Amino acid sequence: MLWTAEHAPEGFDDLPQDEVRRLLPRAAESGLNVVLHGPKGAGKTAAARLFGDDPYVLNASDFFGMTKGEIAEDPRFRGFITAKRKRQMSKADMINHVLKEVASHSSVGEGRRTVVIDNAEETRRDFQQALRRVIERFSEQCRFILTTRSLSALIPAIRSRALPVAVRQATKEERVVALERIVDRDDAEADDAGIEFVAEEADTLRESVLLLQTVAERGPVTMEAVLETTDEGEEDRVPEMVEDARAGEFDDAVGKVDDLMIEGGWSGEDILRRVLEETDDPEEVVTVGEVDVALDEGANDRIHLERLVSELATGGR
């Protein structure tokens, strides 16, 4: 199991950012819906899961992107969709129906049910309208916690019905504290220099936890072990990817994007930075800038990197 799940915060006091630790208990007590917004890897989802005894989590980039058939056959939703509904409902109506069923389901334990909509920026505007109606209708029995990388990606009608809480990236010092907690809980062998170096090497809390796990599974977490691990994971295939894209080898270029993201742990931003270093073509620089804006607004990294590859192949035309 990944340590991001195994060692997720067990309470609000485990969250690294002091202002978030201060605000979220009050938000939980208030009973208000909450929108947690901030950059990826900052801990929004982990914080959202702390609301309620057994929150029901829907990943918007997964759920709202499904086809009718996929929704009807998914084990999580199959019980909500009769054969007649599957035949007669539009996708929008089916999503609305599932949301109503989830919200109306009795809570586990006392109090209202908590529904978490993760990556809410991935939700189409018409589906957000359906979500807004569900929030209004079931407000007495269900509270909604939304996470998003872009607050502006949510329609005003949803933003006005929730308390916004900003979740910034954890500082290096805050990441060190979180990593020390994980080391203690897992009884891993690590020295102070190794933990601090892990916090320095990773840009986000999520990345630092995954790097810590990678090193710890090989042996003691020391500075030397972290260096060895990061050196192995830094194979730079961006020049090859750019060359393939310019040559029109789309599949090969996208394959290298997948290798960088899946095997190398590169983020979309990491790849864009390296592409900028590999080009002095003004049109390519503009394309990189447009993709960077899309990533900042919460778009799916891989989809827009495919767009980058395609435009490199056509010279931006």
VOMIKE-493973 format. One record per residue: x, y, z of N, C-alpha, C in turn; residue number from 1; residue in three letters. Coordinates in steps of 0.2 Angstrom, whole numbers. Layout:
N
X, Y, Z, X, Y, Z, X, Y, Z, NUM, ala .
...
This chain:
317
4, -6, 0, 0, 0, 0, 4, 6, 0, 1, met .
2, 11, -4, 6, 18, -4, 5, 21, 3, 2, leu .
11, 24, 5, 11, 27, 12, 7, 33, 12, 3, trp .
5, 36, 6, 0, 42, 6, -6, 40, 8, 4, thr .
-8, 34, 7, -15, 31, 10, -14, 28, 17, 5, ala .
-8, 24, 18, -7, 20, 24, -6, 25, 30, 6, glu .
-2, 30, 28, -1, 35, 34, -4, 42, 33, 7, his .
-10, 42, 30, -14, 48, 29, -15, 51, 36, 8, ala .
-16, 57, 36, -18, 60, 43, -24, 57, 46, 9, pro .
-23, 56, 53, -29, 53, 57, -33, 58, 60, 10, glu .
-31, 64, 60, -35, 69, 63, -33, 76, 60, 11, gly .
-37, 81, 62, -35, 88, 59, -28, 90, 62, 12, phe .
-26, 88, 68, -20, 89, 71, -14, 87, 67, 13, asp .
-15, 82, 63, -9, 79, 59, -8, 83, 52, 14, asp .
-12, 87, 51, -11, 91, 45, -5, 96, 45, 15, leu .
-1, 97, 40, 5, 100, 41, 4, 108, 42, 16, pro .
-1, 111, 38, -1, 118, 38, -5, 121, 44, 17, gln .
-2, 125, 48, -5, 128, 54, -11, 131, 53, 18, asp .
-12, 135, 48, -19, 138, 47, -24, 134, 45, 19, glu .
-22, 128, 42, -27, 123, 40, -29, 119, 46, 20, val .
-24, 118, 50, -26, 114, 57, -31, 118, 61, 21, arg .
-30, 125, 60, -34, 129, 64, -41, 130, 62, 22, arg .
-42, 131, 55, -48, 132, 52, -53, 126, 51, 23, leu .
-50, 120, 50, -54, 114, 48, -58, 112, 54, 24, leu .
-56, 111, 60, -60, 109, 65, -66, 114, 66, 25, pro .
-65, 120, 65, -71, 125, 66, -76, 124, 60, 26, arg .
-73, 122, 54, -77, 121, 48, -81, 115, 50, 27, ala .
-78, 110, 53, -81, 103, 54, -87, 104, 59, 28, ala .
-86, 108, 64, -91, 110, 69, -97, 114, 66, 29, glu .
-95, 118, 62, -100, 123, 59, -106, 119, 55, 30, ser .
-104, 113, 52, -109, 109, 48, -109, 112, 41, 31, gly .
-106, 117, 39, -106, 120, 33, -103, 115, 27, 32, leu .
-105, 116, 21, -101, 113, 16, -94, 117, 15, 33, asn .
-89, 113, 13, -83, 116, 12, -80, 115, 5, 34, val .
-76, 120, 3, -72, 119, -3, -65, 120, -1, 35, val .
-61, 115, -2, -54, 115, -1, -50, 116, -7, 36, leu .
-47, 122, -8, -44, 123, -14, -36, 125, -13, 37, his .
-32, 123, -18, -25, 124, -18, -22, 119, -23, 38, gly .
-15, 120, -23, -11, 116, -28, -11, 108, -27, 39, pro .
-10, 104, -32, -10, 97, -31, -4, 95, -27, 40, lys .
-6, 90, -23, 0, 87, -19, 0, 91, -12, 41, gly .
-5, 96, -11, -4, 99, -5, -8, 96, 1, 42, ala .
-12, 91, 0, -15, 87, 5, -23, 89, 6, 43, gly .
-26, 91, 0, -33, 93, 0, -37, 87, 2, 44, lys .
-36, 81, -2, -40, 75, -2, -39, 72, 5, 45, thr .
-33, 72, 8, -32, 69, 14, -36, 73, 20, 46, ala .
-36, 80, 19, -40, 84, 24, -47, 83, 23, 47, ala .
-50, 82, 17, -57, 81, 16, -59, 74, 19, 48, ala .
-55, 69, 19, -57, 63, 21, -58, 63, 29, 49, arg .
-56, 68, 32, -56, 69, 40, -63, 71, 42, 50, leu .
-67, 73, 37, -74, 76, 39, -79, 70, 39, 51, phe .
-82, 69, 44, -87, 63, 45, -83, 57, 47, 52, gly .
-87, 52, 49, -85, 45, 51, -83, 41, 45, 53, asp .
-87, 41, 40, -85, 37, 34, -87, 41, 28, 54, asp .
-84, 46, 26, -86, 50, 20, -86, 45, 14, 55, pro .
-91, 47, 9, -92, 44, 3, -88, 48, -2, 56, tyr .
-83, 45, -5, -78, 49, -9, -79, 48, -17, 57, val .
-81, 53, -21, -81, 53, -28, -76, 57, -31, 58, leu .
-72, 54, -35, -67, 57, -39, -70, 60, -46, 59, asn .
-71, 67, -46, -74, 70, -52, -71, 68, -58, 60, ala .
-65, 68, -59, -61, 66, -65, -63, 59, -67, 61, ser .
-65, 55, -62, -67, 48, -64, -74, 47, -65, 62, asp .
-78, 49, -60, -85, 48, -61, -89, 52, -66, 63, phe .
-87, 59, -67, -91, 63, -72, -88, 62, -79, 64, phe .
-83, 58, -80, -80, 57, -86, -82, 50, -89, 65, gly .
-86, 46, -85, -89, 39, -87, -94, 40, -92, 66, met .
-95, 35, -96, -101, 34, -100, -107, 31, -96, 67, thr .
-113, 32, -99, -118, 29, -96, -117, 21, -94, 68, lys .
-115, 18, -99, -114, 11, -97, -109, 9, -92, 69, gly .
-103, 13, -92, -98, 13, -86, -101, 14, -80, 70, glu .
-105, 19, -79, -109, 21, -73, -113, 15, -71, 71, ile .
-117, 13, -75, -122, 8, -73, -119, 1, -71, 72, ala .
-113, 0, -74, -110, -6, -72, -105, -6, -67, 73, glu .
-103, 0, -64, -98, 1, -59, -101, -2, -53, 74, asp .
-97, -6, -49, -100, -9, -43, -102, -4, -38, 75, pro .
-99, 2, -38, -101, 8, -33, -108, 10, -34, 76, arg .
-111, 10, -41, -117, 13, -43, -122, 8, -45, 77, phe .
-120, 2, -46, -124, -3, -50, -131, -3, -46, 78, arg .
-131, -3, -40, -137, -4, -36, -142, 2, -37, 79, gly .
-140, 7, -39, -144, 13, -40, -147, 13, -47, 80, phe .
-145, 9, -52, -147, 10, -59, -150, 3, -61, 81, ile .
-157, 4, -62, -161, -2, -65, -160, -2, -72, 82, thr .
-162, -8, -75, -161, -9, -82, -165, -3, -86, 83, ala .
-171, -2, -83, -175, 3, -86, -172, 10, -86, 84, lys .
-169, 12, -80, -166, 18, -80, -160, 19, -85, 85, arg .
-156, 13, -85, -151, 13, -90, -153, 15, -97, 86, lys .
-159, 12, -99, -161, 13, -106, -164, 20, -107, 87, arg .
-167, 22, -102, -171, 28, -103, -168, 35, -101, 88, gln .
-163, 34, -97, -159, 40, -94, -154, 43, -99, 89, met .
-153, 50, -99, -147, 52, -102, -142, 52, -97, 90, ser .
-136, 53, -99, -130, 53, -95, -131, 58, -89, 91, lys .
-133, 64, -91, -134, 69, -86, -139, 67, -81, 92, ala .
-144, 64, -83, -150, 62, -78, -147, 56, -74, 93, asp .
-143, 52, -77, -140, 46, -73, -135, 49, -67, 94, met .
-131, 54, -69, -126, 57, -64, -130, 60, -59, 95, ile .
-136, 64, -61, -140, 67, -56, -143, 62, -51, 96, asn .
-145, 57, -54, -149, 51, -50, -144, 48, -45, 97, his .
-138, 47, -47, -133, 44, -43, -131, 49, -37, 98, val .
-130, 55, -39, -129, 60, -34, -134, 60, -28, 99, leu .
-140, 60, -31, -146, 60, -26, -146, 54, -22, 100, lys .
-145, 48, -25, -145, 42, -21, -139, 42, -15, 101, glu .
-133, 44, -17, -128, 45, -13, -129, 50, -7, 102, val .
-132, 55, -9, -133, 61, -4, -139, 58, 1, 103, ala .
-144, 55, -1, -150, 53, 3, -148, 47, 7, 104, ser .
-143, 43, 5, -141, 37, 9, -140, 39, 17, 105, his .
-143, 34, 21, -142, 36, 28, -134, 36, 30, 106, ser .
-133, 41, 35, -126, 42, 37, -124, 36, 41, 107, ser .
-117, 34, 41, -114, 29, 45, -112, 33, 52, 108, val .
-115, 30, 57, -114, 34, 63, -119, 39, 64, 109, gly .
-118, 44, 69, -123, 49, 70, -121, 55, 66, 110, glu .
-126, 59, 65, -125, 65, 61, -126, 64, 54, 111, gly .
-125, 70, 50, -126, 70, 43, -121, 66, 39, 112, arg .
-123, 63, 33, -118, 60, 29, -113, 65, 26, 113, arg .
-107, 63, 25, -102, 67, 21, -100, 64, 15, 114, thr .
-101, 68, 9, -99, 66, 3, -93, 71, 0, 115, val .
-88, 68, -2, -82, 71, -4, -82, 71, -12, 116, val .
-82, 77, -15, -81, 77, -22, -74, 79, -24, 117, ile .
-69, 75, -25, -62, 76, -26, -61, 78, -33, 118, asp .
-56, 83, -34, -55, 85, -41, -61, 88, -44, 119, asn .
-64, 93, -40, -71, 95, -43, -70, 100, -49, 120, ala .
-64, 102, -50, -63, 106, -56, -64, 102, -63, 121, glu .
-64, 96, -62, -65, 92, -68, -72, 91, -70, 122, glu .
-77, 94, -66, -84, 93, -67, -86, 98, -72, 123, thr .
-90, 96, -78, -93, 100, -82, -98, 105, -79, 124, arg .
-99, 111, -82, -103, 116, -79, -110, 113, -78, 125, arg .
-113, 110, -83, -120, 107, -83, -120, 102, -77, 126, asp .
-115, 98, -76, -115, 93, -71, -115, 97, -64, 127, phe .
-111, 103, -64, -110, 107, -58, -117, 109, -56, 128, gln .
-121, 111, -61, -128, 113, -59, -132, 108, -56, 129, gln .
-131, 102, -59, -135, 96, -55, -133, 95, -48, 130, ala .
-126, 96, -47, -123, 95, -41, -126, 100, -36, 131, leu .
-126, 107, -39, -129, 112, -35, -136, 111, -32, 132, arg .
-140, 108, -37, -147, 106, -35, -147, 101, -29, 133, arg .
-143, 96, -30, -142, 90, -25, -140, 93, -18, 134, val .
-135, 98, -18, -133, 101, -12, -139, 105, -9, 135, ile .
-143, 108, -12, -148, 112, -10, -154, 107, -7, 136, glu .
-155, 102, -10, -161, 98, -8, -159, 94, -2, 137, arg .
-153, 91, -2, -151, 87, 4, -147, 90, 9, 138, phe .
-147, 97, 10, -143, 100, 15, -144, 98, 22, 139, ser .
-150, 96, 23, -152, 94, 30, -149, 87, 32, 140, glu .
-147, 83, 27, -145, 76, 29, -138, 75, 26, 141, gln .
-135, 79, 23, -129, 78, 19, -125, 84, 19, 142, cys .
-118, 84, 20, -114, 89, 19, -109, 87, 14, 143, arg .
-107, 92, 10, -102, 91, 4, -96, 94, 5, 144, phe .
-90, 91, 4, -83, 93, 4, -80, 93, -3, 145, ile .
-79, 98, -6, -76, 98, -12, -69, 100, -12, 146, leu .
-65, 96, -16, -58, 98, -17, -56, 101, -24, 147, thr .
-52, 106, -25, -51, 108, -32, -45, 112, -32, 148, thr .
-41, 111, -38, -35, 115, -39, -37, 122, -41, 149, arg .
-43, 123, -43, -45, 130, -46, -52, 132, -43, 150, ser .
-52, 137, -38, -58, 139, -36, -63, 142, -41, 151, leu .
-60, 145, -46, -64, 149, -51, -67, 144, -56, 152, ser .
-64, 137, -56, -67, 132, -60, -74, 130, -58, 153, ala .
-76, 132, -51, -83, 130, -49, -88, 136, -50, 154, leu .
-94, 134, -52, -99, 139, -53, -100, 143, -47, 155, ile .
-102, 150, -47, -104, 154, -41, -109, 151, -37, 156, pro .
-114, 147, -40, -119, 144, -36, -117, 139, -31, 157, ala .
-111, 136, -33, -108, 131, -28, -104, 134, -23, 158, ile .
-100, 139, -26, -95, 142, -21, -99, 146, -16, 159, arg .
-105, 149, -17, -108, 153, -12, -112, 148, -7, 160, ser .
-112, 142, -8, -115, 137, -3, -110, 133, 0, 161, arg .
-104, 135, 0, -98, 132, 4, -93, 137, 7, 162, ala .
-90, 135, 12, -85, 139, 15, -78, 137, 12, 163, leu .
-75, 142, 8, -68, 141, 5, -63, 141, 10, 164, pro .
-58, 136, 10, -53, 135, 14, -47, 134, 9, 165, val .
-42, 138, 9, -36, 138, 5, -31, 133, 8, 166, ala .
-28, 128, 5, -23, 123, 7, -17, 124, 3, 167, val .
-12, 128, 6, -6, 129, 2, -1, 123, 2, 168, arg .
4, 124, -2, 9, 118, -1, 12, 119, 6, 169, gln .
14, 113, 8, 17, 113, 15, 25, 115, 14, 170, ala .
27, 119, 18, 34, 121, 18, 39, 115, 19, 171, thr .
45, 116, 18, 50, 111, 19, 50, 109, 27, 172, lys .
49, 114, 31, 49, 112, 38, 43, 108, 40, 173, glu .
37, 110, 37, 31, 106, 38, 31, 99, 36, 174, glu .
35, 99, 30, 35, 92, 27, 40, 87, 31, 175, arg .
45, 90, 34, 49, 87, 39, 45, 84, 45, 176, val .
41, 88, 48, 37, 86, 53, 33, 80, 51, 177, val .
29, 81, 45, 25, 75, 43, 29, 69, 42, 178, ala .
35, 70, 39, 39, 64, 37, 41, 60, 44, 179, leu .
43, 64, 49, 45, 61, 55, 39, 57, 58, 180, glu .
33, 60, 58, 27, 56, 60, 27, 50, 57, 181, arg .
27, 50, 50, 27, 43, 47, 32, 38, 48, 182, ile .
38, 41, 49, 44, 36, 51, 42, 33, 58, 183, val .
40, 37, 63, 38, 35, 69, 33, 29, 69, 184, asp .
28, 31, 65, 22, 26, 65, 24, 19, 61, 185, arg .
28, 20, 56, 30, 14, 52, 36, 10, 55, 186, asp .
39, 14, 61, 45, 11, 64, 51, 10, 59, 187, asp .
51, 15, 54, 56, 14, 49, 63, 17, 52, 188, ala .
68, 15, 48, 75, 17, 51, 77, 23, 46, 189, glu .
78, 29, 50, 80, 35, 46, 83, 40, 51, 190, ala .
88, 43, 48, 91, 48, 52, 89, 55, 50, 191, asp .
90, 60, 54, 88, 67, 53, 90, 70, 46, 192, asp .
96, 69, 44, 98, 71, 38, 95, 68, 32, 193, ala .
93, 62, 32, 90, 59, 27, 83, 61, 26, 194, gly .
79, 62, 32, 72, 65, 32, 72, 72, 29, 195, ile .
77, 76, 31, 77, 83, 29, 79, 83, 21, 196, glu .
83, 78, 19, 85, 78, 12, 79, 76, 8, 197, phe .
75, 71, 10, 68, 69, 7, 64, 76, 6, 198, val .
63, 79, 11, 59, 85, 11, 62, 91, 6, 199, ala .
68, 91, 5, 71, 96, 0, 70, 93, -7, 200, glu .
71, 87, -8, 71, 84, -15, 64, 84, -18, 201, glu .
59, 84, -14, 52, 84, -16, 49, 91, -16, 202, ala .
44, 92, -21, 41, 99, -21, 35, 99, -17, 203, asp .
31, 93, -16, 25, 93, -13, 25, 88, -7, 204, thr .
20, 88, -3, 20, 84, 3, 19, 77, 0, 205, leu .
15, 76, -5, 13, 69, -8, 19, 66, -11, 206, arg .
23, 70, -14, 29, 68, -17, 34, 66, -12, 207, glu .
35, 70, -7, 40, 68, -2, 38, 62, 2, 208, ser .
32, 60, 3, 30, 54, 6, 31, 48, 2, 209, val .
30, 49, -5, 31, 43, -9, 39, 42, -10, 210, leu .
43, 47, -10, 50, 47, -10, 52, 43, -4, 211, leu .
50, 45, 2, 52, 42, 8, 50, 35, 8, 212, leu .
44, 33, 6, 43, 26, 5, 48, 22, 1, 213, gln .
49, 25, -5, 54, 22, -10, 60, 20, -7, 214, thr .
63, 25, -3, 70, 24, 0, 69, 20, 6, 215, val .
64, 20, 10, 63, 16, 16, 63, 9, 14, 216, ala .
59, 7, 9, 58, 0, 7, 65, -3, 5, 217, glu .
70, 1, 3, 77, -2, 1, 81, -3, 7, 218, arg .
80, 1, 13, 84, 1, 18, 84, 8, 22, 219, gly .
89, 9, 27, 88, 15, 31, 88, 22, 26, 220, pro .
84, 26, 29, 84, 33, 25, 89, 37, 27, 221, val .
94, 38, 23, 100, 42, 24, 101, 47, 18, 222, thr .
105, 52, 19, 106, 57, 13, 109, 53, 7, 223, met .
113, 48, 8, 116, 44, 3, 111, 40, -1, 224, glu .
106, 37, 3, 101, 33, 0, 96, 37, -4, 225, ala .
95, 43, -1, 90, 47, -5, 93, 49, -12, 226, val .
100, 51, -11, 103, 53, -18, 103, 48, -23, 227, leu .
105, 42, -20, 105, 36, -25, 98, 35, -28, 228, glu .
93, 35, -24, 86, 34, -27, 84, 39, -32, 229, thr .
85, 45, -30, 83, 51, -35, 87, 51, -41, 230, thr .
94, 49, -41, 98, 49, -47, 95, 43, -52, 231, asp .
93, 38, -49, 90, 32, -53, 84, 34, -56, 232, glu .
80, 39, -53, 73, 41, -56, 73, 47, -60, 233, gly .
79, 49, -62, 79, 56, -65, 81, 55, -73, 234, glu .
80, 49, -76, 81, 48, -83, 77, 53, -87, 235, glu .
81, 58, -90, 78, 63, -94, 76, 61, -101, 236, asp .
70, 60, -103, 68, 58, -109, 65, 63, -113, 237, arg .
65, 69, -110, 61, 75, -113, 64, 77, -120, 238, val .
71, 77, -121, 74, 78, -128, 72, 73, -133, 239, pro .
71, 67, -131, 69, 62, -136, 61, 63, -137, 240, glu .
57, 65, -132, 50, 66, -133, 49, 72, -138, 241, met .
53, 77, -137, 52, 83, -141, 55, 81, -149, 242, val .
60, 77, -149, 62, 75, -156, 57, 71, -159, 243, glu .
54, 66, -156, 49, 62, -159, 43, 66, -161, 244, asp .
41, 71, -157, 35, 75, -158, 36, 79, -164, 245, ala .
42, 82, -165, 44, 86, -171, 44, 82, -177, 246, arg .
46, 75, -176, 46, 71, -182, 39, 68, -184, 247, ala .
34, 70, -180, 28, 67, -181, 26, 60, -178, 248, gly .
31, 58, -174, 30, 51, -171, 26, 52, -165, 249, glu .
19, 53, -166, 15, 55, -160, 15, 49, -155, 250, phe .
14, 43, -157, 13, 38, -152, 20, 37, -148, 251, asp .
25, 37, -151, 32, 37, -148, 33, 42, -143, 252, asp .
31, 48, -145, 32, 54, -140, 27, 54, -134, 253, ala .
21, 52, -135, 16, 51, -130, 19, 45, -125, 254, val .
21, 40, -128, 24, 34, -124, 30, 37, -119, 255, gly .
34, 41, -122, 39, 44, -117, 36, 49, -112, 256, lys .
31, 52, -114, 27, 56, -108, 25, 52, -103, 257, val .
22, 46, -105, 19, 41, -100, 25, 38, -96, 258, asp .
31, 37, -99, 37, 34, -95, 39, 39, -90, 259, asp .
39, 46, -92, 42, 51, -88, 37, 52, -82, 260, leu .
30, 51, -83, 25, 53, -78, 24, 47, -73, 261, met .
24, 41, -76, 22, 35, -72, 28, 32, -69, 262, ile .
34, 31, -73, 40, 28, -70, 44, 32, -67, 263, glu .
45, 38, -70, 50, 43, -67, 47, 48, -62, 264, gly .
40, 48, -61, 37, 52, -56, 37, 60, -58, 265, gly .
38, 61, -64, 38, 68, -67, 31, 71, -67, 266, trp .
30, 77, -65, 24, 80, -65, 23, 84, -72, 267, ser .
17, 86, -74, 16, 90, -80, 21, 96, -80, 268, gly .
21, 99, -74, 25, 106, -74, 32, 104, -75, 269, glu .
35, 98, -72, 42, 96, -73, 43, 96, -81, 270, asp .
39, 92, -84, 40, 91, -91, 40, 98, -95, 271, ile .
35, 102, -94, 35, 108, -97, 41, 112, -96, 272, leu .
44, 112, -90, 50, 116, -89, 56, 114, -93, 273, arg .
56, 107, -94, 62, 104, -98, 60, 106, -105, 274, arg .
54, 106, -108, 53, 107, -115, 55, 114, -116, 275, val .
54, 119, -112, 56, 126, -113, 63, 126, -113, 276, leu .
67, 122, -110, 74, 122, -110, 77, 119, -117, 277, glu .
72, 115, -120, 74, 112, -126, 72, 116, -133, 278, glu .
69, 122, -132, 67, 125, -138, 68, 133, -137, 279, thr .
69, 135, -143, 70, 143, -144, 65, 145, -149, 280, asp .
60, 141, -151, 55, 142, -156, 50, 146, -153, 281, asp .
48, 152, -155, 43, 156, -152, 36, 153, -152, 282, pro .
34, 150, -157, 28, 146, -157, 28, 141, -152, 283, glu .
33, 137, -151, 33, 132, -146, 33, 135, -139, 284, glu .
36, 140, -138, 36, 143, -132, 29, 145, -130, 285, val .
25, 148, -135, 18, 150, -134, 14, 144, -132, 286, val .
15, 139, -136, 11, 133, -134, 12, 130, -127, 287, thr .
19, 130, -125, 20, 128, -118, 17, 132, -113, 288, val .
17, 139, -115, 13, 143, -110, 6, 142, -110, 289, gly .
3, 140, -115, -5, 139, -115, -6, 133, -111, 290, glu .
-2, 127, -112, -3, 121, -108, -2, 122, -101, 291, val .
3, 127, -99, 5, 128, -92, -1, 131, -89, 292, asp .
-5, 136, -93, -11, 139, -90, -16, 134, -89, 293, val .
-17, 129, -94, -22, 124, -93, -21, 120, -87, 294, ala .
-14, 118, -85, -13, 114, -80, -14, 118, -73, 295, leu .
-13, 124, -73, -14, 128, -67, -21, 128, -66, 296, asp .
-25, 128, -71, -33, 128, -70, -36, 122, -68, 297, glu .
-31, 117, -67, -34, 110, -64, -35, 105, -70, 298, gly .
-33, 106, -76, -34, 101, -81, -30, 95, -80, 299, ala .
-32, 90, -83, -28, 83, -83, -22, 84, -86, 300, asn .
-16, 83, -83, -10, 84, -85, -8, 80, -92, 301, asp .
-10, 73, -92, -9, 69, -98, -12, 72, -104, 302, arg .
-19, 74, -103, -22, 76, -109, -19, 82, -112, 303, ile .
-17, 87, -108, -14, 93, -111, -7, 92, -113, 304, his .
-3, 87, -111, 3, 85, -113, 3, 82, -120, 305, leu .
-3, 78, -121, -4, 75, -128, -5, 81, -133, 306, glu .
-9, 86, -130, -10, 92, -135, -3, 95, -136, 307, arg .
1, 96, -131, 8, 99, -133, 12, 95, -138, 308, leu .
12, 88, -137, 15, 84, -142, 12, 85, -149, 309, val .
6, 85, -150, 2, 86, -156, 4, 93, -159, 310, ser .
5, 98, -155, 6, 105, -158, 14, 105, -160, 311, glu .
18, 102, -156, 25, 102, -158, 26, 98, -165, 312, leu .
22, 93, -166, 22, 90, -172, 20, 94, -178, 313, ala .
15, 99, -177, 12, 103, -182, 15, 110, -182, 314, thr .
20, 111, -178, 23, 117, -178, 18, 123, -175, 315, gly .
13, 121, -171, 9, 125, -168, 3, 127, -172, 316, gly .
3, 124, -178, -3, 126, -183, -9, 122, -181, 317, arg .
